[in-house]
Each structure stands twice: as C-alpha cells, then as structure tokens.
Amino acid sequence: MRVFRLHVNGDPVEVAAPEHWTLLEVLRYQLGLTGSKQGCDKGDCGACTVLVDGTPTLSCLSLAATVEDQQITTIEGLLPAHRAAGGEGADPLQESFDESGALQCGFCQPGMILSAKALLAENPDPSAAEIKESLAGNLCRCTGYTQIYEAVLAAAKADMHAAISTDSAKEVQS
C-alpha cells in the first residue's frame, strides 16, 4: 500500500492504494468515482478517459503514481466546475449531448464528453473532421456517432454564441 496525493475535480485527495493500481482503479474503487468506466483495460475503448491537466488520458493505462500533483478531472467534476464558474444546470457540453440524443446506454458518455471538453478548450470552433479525430479513441456500440458529433458542434456553436453575447453586453455597458 501507498498513499497517493492526487488533485481530483479541484480537490486535493490523499488515498491509500496498492502501488501498482491504475488511476482508474483508484478513482473507482477507492474514491467511489464510477463515472469513468472499466471497459477493455487495454486502452482501446476510451470509456475510462479522464482529463489530466486538461489532456484526455486513458486512466486504465495510467498508474496512479504517474499523475500525482496533476489536475485530474472526471465526468463527476464537470457540474461542480460549471456551477462554480457561475453556470446553471449541467455543463453545456453535457446538456448538448442530452439535447442531441447523442447517447443511448451511456457507457461511453464520460469518455466522449471529456474528450470533447478537451477539444473545445483547445479549439472552440472545431471542424467536423477535428471532432471526429478528437473522439477517435472512444468507441460507442449504440449510436452511429453522428449525433455525438452533432452534439459537440452544437456545444461549440452555443459557446461561441454565449461569448459573442457576453462581449456585446460588455460593449453596451462601456
């Protein structure tokens, strides 16, 4: 056993777990954060994707020891972060997936949404090809992916519209 010092969803966490455990095992079985799914255990499906310092990371392939002192964001961290930033309801990307009917069983949802979140943080106006490329490591057995791609595009457009509205409001106040 070893104590890992992690930063999960904005909170510092100390957790005891076997040295050889992956980040996925620590998140699910020690911290109770079951949003990241245990799928293939070999990095093929993307269901275990989390963000480490904003980068999509396969938590089933990452030892917990390798991500100490880095910011880890799981699907459970999106809502509190959105609300802490003054937002209402769910994270806009989660809302977009819901409104687009992008998911059916939900098993791939955390990995898809977190991969899309990283893309939109880096590129707020992605092309369809860039969306497909950023989600390529995430498998979905239920949908044909079209609604997932549409959800990301819709979220990007909504974010851009919100940014333009905010900028316009600031100009009016000046």
C-alpha positions, -999 to +999 in steps of 0.1 A: +000+000+000+010+035-007-006+069-001-012+088-033-016+126-033-039+135-061-059+165-072-093+153-083-121+175-096-104+205-079-099+189-045-067+176-030-071+140-021-049+116-002-058+079-009-041+047+001-040+020-026-016-006-039+014+008-057+005-010-090-030+003-092-041+024-122-057+057-119-090+041-130-088+016-101-081+044-075-109+066-089-135+038-090-126+016-061-110+039-035-127+073-043-161+059-055-160+080-087-176+054-110-183+077-140-151+066-157-159+031-169-138+000-168-141-014-203-113-031-222-085-025-197-061-021-226-067+014-239-089+005-269-123+018-259-119+052-243-146+045-216-120+052-189-110+086-203-103+114-177-086+147-182-051+151-167-041+187-168-067+192-195-055+164-217-076+133-224-059+104-206-068+067-205-070+060-168-068+022-173-033+026-187-020+053-163-006+043-129-019+065-102+017+073-091+023+090-125-004+116-121+003+129-086+005+167-084-016+170-117-052+181-120-075+152-127-110+159-140-136+131-141-171+134-155-183+140-119-162+171-118-179+189-147-211+200-130-194+215-099-168+233-120-196+247-143-216+259-113-185+273-095-179+294-127-215+308-123-233+285-147-267+269-141-278+234-147-254+208-162-222+216-180-232+230-215-215+201-232-235+176-211-267+195-220-258+194-257-253+156-256-287+153-239-305+176-263-289+159-293-299+124-282-262+116-286-261+086-263-281+056-256-267+033-229-243+059-215-213+036-211-191+057-235-206+090-224-179+101-198-150+094-222-168+111-252-177+142-232-143+146-216-125+142-249-149+167-264-143+191-235-106+190-241-111+196-278-133+226-272-110+241-246-082+240-272-102+248-302-136+265-296-146+263-332-136+228-345-144+214-379-163+181-382-131+164-391-114+178-360-142+165-338-140+130-354-103+129-349-105+140-312-132+114-305-115+086-325-102+068-293-137+065-279-159+036-290-197+036-289-216+004-296-251+020-296-251+050-319-237+058-353-216+086-339-235+112-360-255+125-330-223+126-309-205+147-335-236+170-338-237+174-300-201+187-300-207+210-329-239+223-312-220+229-279-192+248-298-218+270-315-236+276-282-203+285-265-194+309-294-228+325-292-225+329-255-191+345-259-204+369-285-234+378-263-211+385-233-188+406-254-217+426-268-231+432-234-197+445-222-196+469-251-231+482-244-221+488-208-189+507-218 
